[in-house]
Amino acid sequence: QVQLVESGGGLVQAGGSLRLSCAASGSIFSINNMGWYRQAPGKQRDVVATISSGGSTRYADSVKGRFTISMDNAKNTVYLQMNSLKPEDTATYYCNAKFAFHSRDYWGQGTQVTVSS
């Protein structure tokens, strides 16, 4: 069994920055892919950014140039550096992970990010 624990959410003013962290623990042989998703009230959960174990990254168009995803394989941890935050970034952010030899994805509990104008 695997557990994902997120941290780093909070309340910031527009233009500010936050760094989210997600640490995975449990029966992990190797990581295939990890990512961040977000969901605002009444909205669908959408992908924000993903990263493979080899370091390949993808971003939603709305966050390109502002957010950076990174991974520390030795610590089984993924990060999301969020700069130039906008009110429309306000959402609950969820960590997602796919592991080798696991048939299902894993999700964190979510961490709230609120950006005030």
C-alpha positions as CSV (number, residue, x, y, z in Angstrom):
1,Q,0.0,0.0,0.0
2,V,1.1,3.6,-0.8
3,Q,0.4,6.8,1.0
4,L,0.8,10.3,-0.5
5,V,1.1,13.3,1.9
6,E,0.8,16.8,0.6
7,S,2.0,20.0,2.2
8,G,2.6,23.7,1.4
9,G,-0.9,25.1,0.6
10,G,-2.1,28.3,2.1
11,L,-3.4,31.8,1.5
12,V,-1.4,34.2,-0.6
13,Q,-1.9,37.5,-2.4
14,A,-2.0,37.8,-6.2
15,G,1.6,37.8,-7.5
16,G,2.9,35.7,-4.6
17,S,4.4,32.3,-4.5
18,L,3.9,28.9,-2.9
19,R,5.7,25.6,-3.1
20,L,3.7,22.4,-2.8
21,S,5.3,19.1,-1.8
22,C,4.0,15.5,-2.1
23,A,5.9,12.7,-0.4
24,A,5.1,9.0,-1.3
25,S,5.7,6.2,1.1
26,G,5.0,2.5,1.2
27,S,5.5,-0.4,-1.2
28,I,7.3,1.5,-4.0
29,F,9.6,-0.2,-6.4
30,S,9.9,2.7,-8.8
31,I,7.9,5.7,-9.9
32,N,6.6,5.9,-13.4
33,N,4.9,9.3,-13.2
34,M,3.7,11.9,-10.7
35,G,1.6,15.0,-11.2
36,W,-0.5,17.7,-9.7
37,Y,-4.2,18.3,-10.4
38,R,-6.6,21.0,-9.2
39,Q,-10.3,21.3,-8.6
40,A,-12.2,24.5,-7.9
41,P,-15.7,24.5,-6.4
42,G,-18.2,23.4,-9.0
43,K,-15.5,22.6,-11.5
44,Q,-13.9,19.4,-13.0
45,R,-10.6,18.2,-11.7
46,D,-7.9,19.1,-14.3
47,V,-4.3,18.3,-14.7
48,V,-1.8,21.1,-13.8
49,A,1.5,19.5,-14.4
50,T,3.1,16.0,-14.7
51,I,6.6,14.6,-14.6
52,S,8.0,11.2,-15.5
53,S,10.8,9.5,-13.5
54,G,13.1,10.4,-16.3
55,G,12.3,14.1,-15.9
56,S,10.0,14.8,-18.8
57,T,7.5,17.5,-17.9
58,R,4.1,18.7,-19.2
59,Y,2.1,21.7,-18.2
60,A,-1.4,23.0,-18.6
61,D,-1.4,26.1,-20.9
62,S,-2.8,28.2,-18.1
63,V,0.3,27.7,-15.9
64,K,3.1,27.6,-18.4
65,G,5.9,30.0,-17.5
66,R,4.6,30.4,-13.9
67,F,4.6,26.9,-12.4
68,T,7.5,24.4,-12.2
69,I,7.2,20.7,-11.4
70,S,10.2,18.7,-10.1
71,M,10.9,15.3,-8.6
72,D,13.4,14.0,-6.1
73,N,13.5,10.2,-6.9
74,A,15.6,9.4,-3.8
75,K,13.0,10.9,-1.5
76,N,9.9,9.8,-3.6
77,T,8.8,13.4,-3.5
78,V,7.3,15.7,-6.1
79,Y,7.2,19.5,-5.9
80,L,5.2,22.2,-7.5
81,Q,6.7,25.7,-7.4
82,M,4.0,28.2,-8.0
83,N,5.0,31.8,-8.9
84,S,3.0,34.8,-10.1
85,L,-0.2,33.4,-8.6
86,K,-3.5,34.6,-9.8
87,P,-7.0,34.5,-8.2
88,E,-8.0,31.9,-10.8
89,D,-5.4,29.5,-9.4
90,T,-7.5,29.2,-6.3
91,A,-8.4,25.5,-5.9
92,T,-7.8,22.3,-4.0
93,Y,-4.5,20.8,-5.4
94,Y,-4.1,17.0,-5.5
95,C,-1.0,14.9,-5.9
96,N,-1.2,11.8,-8.2
97,A,1.2,9.0,-8.6
98,K,1.6,6.0,-10.8
99,F,4.1,3.3,-9.8
100,A,5.7,0.3,-11.4
101,F,3.8,-3.0,-10.6
102,H,0.7,-1.2,-9.3
103,S,-2.5,-1.6,-11.2
104,R,-4.1,1.6,-9.8
105,D,-3.2,5.3,-9.4
106,Y,-2.8,6.9,-5.9
107,W,-4.1,10.3,-4.8
108,G,-3.3,12.5,-1.9
109,Q,-5.9,14.1,0.4
110,G,-5.5,17.5,-1.3
111,T,-4.2,20.9,-0.1
112,Q,-6.0,24.2,-0.4
113,V,-4.5,27.1,-2.3
114,T,-6.3,30.4,-2.0
115,V,-5.1,33.5,-3.9
116,S,-6.6,36.8,-3.0
117,S,-6.7,39.9,-5.2
